[in-house]
């Protein structure tokens, strides 16, 4: 009989698509059961990310973007922390449909997400949170400029992920992710406010969360 550990590993392996088409299909098919499975395997990422954002962004009226929002787990956690002005963006229509039923978002945006410019005006948001999407085959550091562009100067960006990906994922290993972070610091696009780890972030895996405060006027971003 398969154990919870076996099923967790199986789902983890399924979530490593080789291209954007596979990624789209995966999450559209997974949307209806995602929340239940995340709960079953003790996925704490949404709670961690929302809590850390709340620690650094006291304005509950701030406009926030849930970046790669999935089925809205982070949005739910933000709502419990009294944030009332939350938008969601994700590439999966079915995930956004599940999110809509939770009634935590003001606007739902269906869009491919990456380095390509989004149909969002510069300096729109006071905060941005991205949880669990810096993953093999998903997002990577190429989206940093676009994140910064759509967040107001002085706004907060929170990126939360599994720590092991920093050295196991080809997109991030050899210090690629953290060098890209420091490159944005050197360009005075943002400052790194905090780097926090959390044990038991997903199943028995440790998480790491980066907190940034934007410095740059997005309308001048090149």
N, C-alpha and C positions, 0 to 999 in steps of 0.2 A: 504493500500500500504506500502511495506517495505521501511523504510528510509535507508539512507546511514549508519546510526549508526547500524541498524539491520543487514545489510549485512556485515558490518565490523565485528560485533560480531560473525556472522555465520562463516565467513572465519577464524577468530581467533580460534573458537572452532574446526573447521575441522583440523587445524594445530596442533592438540595435539594427535599424534598417540600413540598407546600403545606398538608398537614394531618396529623393523627396517624394516620389510617387509611393514608395513603400511606406514612408513615414505617414503620409496622408491616409492611406488605407488602414494602417495599424490603428491610428487613434480614432478614426471614424468607427471602426469595428469594436474598439475597446471602450468607447464612451459610456455605454449603458452599464458596464460592470466595473468600471475603473474605480469609482468611489469605494465600493464594497471591498475590492481587492486591496486597495491602498490601506483601508482600515484594518483588514485582516493581517497585513504584514507590518503593521505598526509604523506606517510612513508619517513621520513627524515634520517633514519639510515645511508644509504650509503653516503650521503653528509657529515653527521657528522663524520663518521669514516674516510673517505678519507681526510677531512679537518684536523682532528686531527693528522693523520699519517703525512701529509705534514708539519704540524707545528713542528714535532719532527724528521723528516727525510728529511733534505734539499737536499740530493743527489738524483737528478732525474734519475740517471742511476742505482741506487740501484736495485738489483733484489728483487722483492716483491712477496709474495704468498697471493692470495686471498683465504682464508681458509673457506671452505663451501661457494663457490662463487655463487651458485644459477644460476640465469640467467644473471649475469654480471653487476648488477647495481653498485656495488662498483668499479668494473673495469672501467666502464665508467667515474665515478667520479675521479678516479685516473688519467685517461688519460687527463681529462680537467685540471688537476693540473700538467701536463707535465711529469708524470712518463711514462717511455717508456719500462720498462723491467718487465712485470707483468705476472705471471703464475696463473692458476686457478686450484683448486681441489674441486670436488663435487662428491656425490654418484649418482646423477641423470643424466643419459645420455641425456635426453631431455632438461634439464636445460643447460647442457654444449653445446648442439647443438644451443640453442638460444644465448648463450654467444659467440660462434664461429662466428656467423653472425655479431656481433658487432665489430669484428676485434680489440679488445683491449688487447688480451692475446697472449703471445708467445707460451705457452704450456698449454694444457688442460689435466688434469689428472682425470680419473674417478676411484674413490676409496671410500670404506667405511672409515669413519673418526671417530676416537675415541681414545681410549687408545692403540689400536693395532699399532705396528710400521708401518709407511708408507714406501713405496718404494722410499724414497728421502734421499740423502746423508746428513750426519751431516754437520752443518754450511753452508748450501746452500744459505740461504736468508739473505739479509740485513734488511728486514722488513716483517712482517706478519700482516694481518688485518683479523679479524673475526667479521662479523656484522650480528646480528640478529639470530645467531645460538645457543647461550646460552639461550635455551628456553625449557620448559617442553618437555621431550621425545626426545630431540635433543642432543646437546653437554653438557658436564659438566666438572668439574674441573679435571677429570681423564685424560684429554688430555693435561694438562699443560706440563708434561715432554716431550711429543712428539713435542709440539710447540717449546719449548726451544731447543730441540736437533737439529732441522733443521734450526734454526736461528743463525747466527754468533754472537760471543761475541761482545757486543756493539750494536747489532741490536735492532730494535724497534718492539714490539708486541702491537697491539691495539685490544682490545676486547670491542665491543659495544653491548648493550642489553637493554631491557626494565627494568627499575629500580624495578618495582613491583615484578619481578620474584625473587629478592633477598629474599623476605619474603613469597611469595605465592607458588613458585615451590618447590616441595619436594626435588629436587636435590640440592637446594641452601639455603633453609630456615634454621633457627637456626644458621645463620652465616657460613654455610658450605663453600660457595664459597670464602668469604673473609678470612676465616681461612686458606683455601688451598693456597690462594695468599700469605699470610704471612708465610706459611710454606716454600714456594719456596724462599721467601726473607731470611728467617732464614738459609736456606741451601745455600745461596749465589748463587742461580741459576739466579735470576733477581732482579732488584730493581723496586719498584713502583714509577714511575715518576709523574703520575697524576691520579686523579679520578675526572671526570667531569660529571655533569648532564646537561640535555637538555630538556626543556619543549616542548611538541608537537612533540616528537620523532616519535611516531606512533599514528595517530589520536589524542586523547587527553591524551595519555600516556607519561610519562616522561621517558627519556632514561638515562643510565649511561654508561660512557666509561672509561675503565681502560687502562693506558699506562705504558708499562714496557720496561726497557732496560736490555737485557740479559747480564749476567756476565760470563756464563759458557761455556767452550769448549764442544760442543756437542759430540765430539768423545770420551769424557771421561764420558759421562752421564751413570749413572746406575739407 
